[in-house]
């Protein structure tokens, strides 16, 4: 009788431990899924913000007619992050246009004003 009681108690304890482990696993899985969804949303938002920033920079540089070397360097760094996040090739063309712009007013004048 004593051994039967020990067997019953150990079975109950084992079942409870397994159930708690299963619940912990399910909660961990849920947290990972939520983190993955949030992370993907942040990646999409950051990619969009980088695209907007690079596009607006080009518009600014076109109005000014040149982009300083330091600005071009920053655009290249932003573009690399954009690509690392899976950004498409549309921004490649914009960045190429910026890189081909004169780096100063003097360079602009020597290239385009005769």
C-alpha positions as CSV (number, residue, x, y, z in Angstrom):
1,X,0.0,0.0,0.0
2,X,2.8,2.4,0.8
3,X,4.5,1.7,-2.5
4,X,1.2,2.3,-4.3
5,X,0.9,5.7,-2.7
6,X,4.5,6.6,-3.6
7,X,3.8,5.5,-7.2
8,X,0.7,7.6,-7.4
9,X,2.4,10.7,-5.9
10,X,5.4,10.4,-8.2
11,X,3.1,10.0,-11.2
12,X,1.1,13.1,-10.2
13,X,4.3,15.1,-9.6
14,X,5.9,13.9,-12.9
15,X,2.7,14.8,-14.8
16,X,2.6,18.3,-13.2
17,X,6.2,18.9,-14.0
18,X,5.7,17.8,-17.6
19,X,2.6,20.0,-17.9
20,X,4.4,23.0,-16.5
21,X,7.3,22.4,-18.9
22,X,4.9,22.2,-21.8
23,X,3.2,25.4,-20.7
24,X,6.6,27.1,-20.4
25,X,7.5,25.9,-23.9
26,X,4.3,27.2,-25.4
27,X,4.8,30.6,-23.7
28,X,8.4,30.8,-24.9
29,X,7.2,29.9,-28.4
30,X,4.5,32.6,-28.3
31,X,7.1,35.2,-27.1
32,X,9.5,34.3,-29.9
33,X,6.7,34.6,-32.5
34,X,5.7,38.0,-31.1
35,X,9.3,39.2,-31.1
36,X,9.8,37.9,-34.7
37,X,6.7,39.8,-35.9
38,X,7.8,43.0,-34.1
39,X,11.3,42.7,-35.4
40,X,10.0,42.3,-39.0
41,X,7.8,45.4,-38.5
42,X,10.8,47.4,-37.4
43,X,12.8,46.2,-40.3
44,X,10.1,47.3,-42.8
45,X,9.7,50.6,-41.1
46,X,13.4,51.3,-41.0
47,X,13.7,50.3,-44.7
48,X,10.9,52.7,-45.6
49,X,12.5,55.5,-43.6
50,X,15.9,54.9,-45.2
51,X,14.4,55.0,-48.7
52,X,12.5,58.2,-47.8
53,X,15.6,59.8,-46.4
54,X,17.8,58.9,-49.4
55,X,15.1,60.1,-51.8
56,X,14.6,63.4,-50.0
57,X,18.4,63.9,-49.9
58,X,18.6,63.5,-53.6
59,X,15.8,66.1,-54.1
60,X,17.7,68.5,-51.8
61,X,21.0,68.0,-53.6
62,X,19.3,68.5,-57.0
63,X,17.9,71.9,-55.9
64,X,21.4,72.8,-54.6
65,X,23.0,71.2,-57.7
66,X,25.7,69.3,-55.8
67,X,26.3,67.0,-52.8
68,X,29.4,67.3,-50.6
69,X,31.7,64.3,-50.3
70,X,30.7,63.9,-46.6
71,X,27.0,63.8,-47.7
72,X,27.8,61.2,-50.3
73,X,29.6,59.1,-47.7
74,X,26.5,59.3,-45.4
75,X,24.2,58.3,-48.3
76,X,26.4,55.3,-49.1
77,X,26.3,54.2,-45.4
78,X,22.5,54.6,-45.3
79,X,22.3,52.7,-48.6
80,X,24.3,49.8,-47.2
81,X,22.0,49.5,-44.2
82,X,19.0,49.7,-46.6
83,X,20.5,46.8,-48.7
84,X,21.3,44.8,-45.6
85,X,17.7,45.0,-44.5
86,X,16.6,43.7,-47.9
87,X,15.8,47.0,-49.7
88,X,15.1,46.8,-53.4
89,X,17.1,48.1,-56.3
90,X,15.1,51.3,-56.8
91,X,17.3,53.1,-54.3
92,X,20.4,51.9,-56.1
93,X,19.6,54.2,-59.0
94,X,19.0,57.2,-56.7
95,X,22.3,56.6,-54.9
96,X,24.1,56.3,-58.2
97,X,22.7,59.6,-59.3
98,X,23.8,61.2,-56.0
99,X,27.3,59.8,-56.4
100,X,27.6,61.3,-59.9
101,X,26.7,64.8,-58.7
102,X,29.4,67.4,-58.3
103,X,30.9,67.6,-54.8
104,X,30.9,71.4,-54.6
105,X,29.6,74.6,-56.2
106,X,33.0,75.1,-57.8
107,X,32.9,71.6,-59.4
108,X,29.3,72.2,-60.5
109,X,30.3,75.5,-62.2
110,X,33.3,74.0,-63.9
111,X,31.3,71.1,-65.2
112,X,28.1,72.8,-66.3
113,X,28.6,76.5,-66.6
114,X,30.8,77.8,-69.3
